[in-house]
Amino acid sequence: MSTLEQMEDNISYMRNFQPLTEEEKEVIRKATDAIASVDSIKCTGCRYCVEGCPMSIPIPNIFSARNRQLMYNDIQGAKNMYGWQTSGKGKASDCLQCGQCEAACPQHLPIIELLQECAANLE
């Protein structure tokens, strides 16, 4: 917002604010539980792990390919995606286990272990 008019416009959307009902909150809780129960690598794709990787491994892209396998049981699609995502870049098996990625990960994922799992399943 850079003008008073823009601020007033933004504020106007809250004039008739209604908080969520208990029923709506329960729907959100159920959806959150369902999403959390899905077997997947909980990578947000922030790419902080990639910046310091000496092997230029596209870690979030590799995790996306593995998630395709885990979530949809689509091994061939996951392998194709993995091949495309690592073409001309580092593969999961190229990891030197230096730990730079894990130090940079805001999710505190065990990236080295997950890359080993990805290599075993996708290469």
C-alpha positions as CSV (number, residue, x, y, z in Angstrom):
1,M,0.0,0.0,0.0
2,S,1.4,3.3,-1.0
3,T,-1.6,5.6,-0.7
4,L,-4.3,6.2,1.8
5,E,-6.9,5.1,-0.9
6,Q,-5.2,1.7,-1.2
7,M,-5.1,1.3,2.6
8,E,-8.8,2.1,2.9
9,D,-9.6,-0.4,0.1
10,N,-7.6,-3.1,1.9
11,I,-9.3,-2.4,5.2
12,S,-12.7,-2.5,3.6
13,Y,-12.5,-6.2,3.1
14,M,-12.4,-6.8,6.9
15,R,-15.6,-4.7,7.7
16,N,-17.8,-7.7,7.8
17,F,-15.2,-10.1,9.1
18,Q,-16.6,-13.4,10.5
19,P,-14.3,-15.8,12.3
20,L,-14.4,-19.4,11.4
21,T,-17.1,-21.5,13.0
22,E,-16.2,-24.6,15.0
23,E,-17.5,-26.7,12.1
24,E,-15.2,-24.9,9.6
25,K,-12.3,-25.3,12.0
26,E,-13.0,-29.0,12.2
27,V,-12.9,-29.3,8.4
28,I,-9.5,-27.6,8.4
29,R,-8.2,-29.9,11.2
30,K,-9.4,-33.0,9.2
31,A,-7.7,-31.7,6.0
32,T,-4.5,-31.0,7.9
33,D,-4.5,-34.4,9.4
34,A,-5.1,-36.0,6.0
35,I,-2.2,-34.1,4.4
36,A,0.1,-34.9,7.3
37,S,-0.6,-38.6,7.1
38,V,0.5,-38.8,3.4
39,D,3.9,-40.6,3.2
40,S,6.2,-38.0,1.6
41,I,9.3,-35.9,2.0
42,K,8.2,-32.7,3.6
43,C,10.4,-30.4,1.6
44,T,9.0,-26.9,0.9
45,G,11.3,-26.3,-2.1
46,C,13.0,-23.3,-0.6
47,R,16.2,-24.3,-2.4
48,Y,18.5,-23.1,0.5
49,C,20.1,-26.6,0.4
50,V,21.1,-26.2,-3.2
51,E,23.1,-23.0,-2.9
52,G,26.0,-24.5,-1.0
53,C,26.0,-28.0,-2.6
54,P,29.5,-28.7,-4.1
55,M,27.9,-31.3,-6.5
56,S,25.1,-29.0,-7.7
57,I,22.4,-31.6,-6.7
58,P,18.9,-30.2,-7.3
59,I,17.7,-31.6,-4.0
60,P,14.1,-30.3,-4.0
61,N,13.6,-31.5,-7.5
62,I,14.9,-35.0,-6.6
63,F,12.6,-35.0,-3.6
64,S,9.6,-34.0,-5.8
65,A,10.4,-37.1,-8.0
66,R,10.5,-39.3,-4.9
67,N,7.3,-37.8,-3.6
68,R,5.6,-38.8,-6.9
69,Q,6.6,-42.3,-6.3
70,L,5.5,-42.3,-2.6
71,M,2.2,-40.5,-3.0
72,Y,1.0,-41.9,-6.3
73,N,3.0,-45.2,-6.5
74,D,4.1,-44.1,-9.9
75,I,7.7,-45.5,-10.1
76,Q,8.1,-45.1,-13.8
77,G,6.9,-41.5,-13.8
78,A,9.1,-40.8,-10.8
79,K,12.2,-42.3,-12.5
80,N,11.4,-40.3,-15.6
81,M,11.0,-37.1,-13.6
82,Y,14.2,-37.9,-11.7
83,G,16.2,-38.3,-14.9
84,W,14.8,-35.1,-16.4
85,Q,15.5,-33.1,-13.1
86,T,19.1,-34.4,-12.8
87,S,20.0,-34.1,-16.5
88,G,23.3,-32.2,-16.6
89,K,23.3,-31.8,-12.8
90,G,24.3,-33.9,-9.8
91,K,22.4,-37.1,-9.0
92,A,21.4,-38.2,-5.5
93,S,24.2,-40.7,-5.5
94,D,26.7,-37.9,-6.2
95,C,26.2,-36.6,-2.6
96,L,29.5,-36.2,-0.8
97,Q,27.7,-36.1,2.6
98,C,29.4,-32.8,3.5
99,G,26.3,-31.7,5.4
100,Q,26.1,-28.2,4.0
101,C,22.5,-28.9,2.8
102,E,21.4,-30.1,6.2
103,A,22.8,-27.0,7.9
104,A,20.9,-24.8,5.5
105,C,17.5,-26.6,5.7
106,P,14.9,-24.7,7.6
107,Q,12.8,-27.9,7.8
108,H,15.7,-29.8,9.5
109,L,15.3,-32.6,7.0
110,P,17.9,-35.5,7.1
111,I,18.8,-34.6,3.5
112,I,21.8,-37.0,3.2
113,E,19.7,-40.0,4.3
114,L,16.8,-38.9,2.1
115,L,19.2,-38.6,-0.9
116,Q,20.5,-42.1,-0.3
117,E,16.9,-43.3,-0.3
118,C,16.2,-41.4,-3.5
119,A,19.2,-42.9,-5.2
120,A,18.2,-46.4,-4.1
121,N,14.7,-46.0,-5.5
122,L,15.1,-43.8,-8.5
123,E,18.5,-44.6,-10.1
